[in-house]
Amino acid sequence: MSEPTPYSSEPAASPADYPGKTLGIVALVLAFLFTLLGLILGIVANNQSKAAGYANPFAKWAIILSIIFLVLGLIIGIGVALTSAALFTTTGF
């Protein structure tokens, strides 16, 4: 009589991954490093998840943070440009 082995059952199925989840995480990381690329990838990931019927919080946060960082970067860039122009006209360079 053979005894059943304790590992004879099928392996457990891995949890299903919805489309765009990994891309949403990548977009969230890139939102801090390369804001424009993070914004584009976040939009793509959000559209992929929407088409499959899933919500993608990573992609939504990537979009929100990318927009915030882009606006702040533009404001800071304009401020630096105006300050530099005023400094150069004042000093005569």
C-alpha positions in Angstrom: 0.0 0.0 0.0 1.5 3.3 -1.0 1.2 6.3 1.2 0.2 9.6 -0.4 3.0 12.1 -0.3 2.4 15.4 1.5 3.3 17.4 -1.6 1.1 15.7 -4.1 -1.4 18.5 -4.4 -1.2 21.1 -7.1 0.7 24.3 -6.3 -1.3 27.3 -5.2 -2.2 29.7 -8.0 -0.4 33.0 -7.9 -2.7 36.0 -7.4 -3.9 37.5 -10.7 -2.1 40.6 -11.7 -4.3 43.2 -13.4 -3.0 45.0 -16.6 -1.0 48.1 -16.0 -0.1 47.5 -12.3 3.6 47.0 -12.9 3.7 50.0 -15.3 1.8 52.1 -12.7 4.5 51.3 -10.1 7.3 52.2 -12.5 5.4 55.4 -13.4 5.1 56.3 -9.7 8.9 55.9 -9.2 9.6 57.9 -12.3 7.3 60.6 -11.1 10.0 61.6 -8.6 12.9 61.2 -11.0 11.7 62.1 -14.5 8.4 63.8 -14.1 7.3 64.0 -17.8 8.1 60.3 -18.4 6.3 59.4 -15.1 3.3 61.3 -16.3 3.2 59.6 -19.7 3.6 56.1 -18.3 1.1 56.8 -15.6 -1.5 57.8 -18.2 -0.7 54.7 -20.2 -0.9 52.4 -17.2 -4.2 54.0 -16.1 -5.7 53.5 -19.5 -4.6 49.9 -19.6 -6.2 49.2 -16.2 -9.4 51.1 -17.1 -9.7 49.0 -20.3 -9.5 45.8 -18.2 -12.0 47.1 -15.7 -9.5 47.6 -12.8 -8.6 50.7 -10.7 -4.9 51.5 -10.6 -4.0 53.7 -7.6 -0.3 53.6 -8.5 -1.0 55.1 -11.9 -3.3 57.7 -10.5 -0.8 58.8 -7.9 1.9 58.9 -10.5 -0.2 61.2 -12.6 -1.0 63.5 -9.7 2.5 63.7 -8.4 4.0 64.2 -11.9 1.6 67.1 -12.6 2.5 68.7 -9.2 6.3 68.3 -9.8 6.0 69.6 -13.3 4.2 72.7 -12.2 6.6 73.3 -9.3 9.6 72.8 -11.7 8.2 75.3 -14.2 7.6 77.9 -11.4 11.1 77.4 -10.0 12.6 77.5 -13.5 10.8 80.7 -14.4 11.8 82.2 -11.0 15.5 81.3 -11.6 15.4 82.7 -15.1 13.8 86.0 -14.0 16.2 86.3 -11.1 19.2 85.6 -13.3 18.1 88.1 -15.9 17.6 90.8 -13.2 21.0 90.0 -11.7 22.8 90.2 -15.1 21.1 93.5 -16.1 21.9 95.0 -12.7 25.6 94.0 -12.7 26.1 94.9 -16.4 27.4 91.5 -17.6 
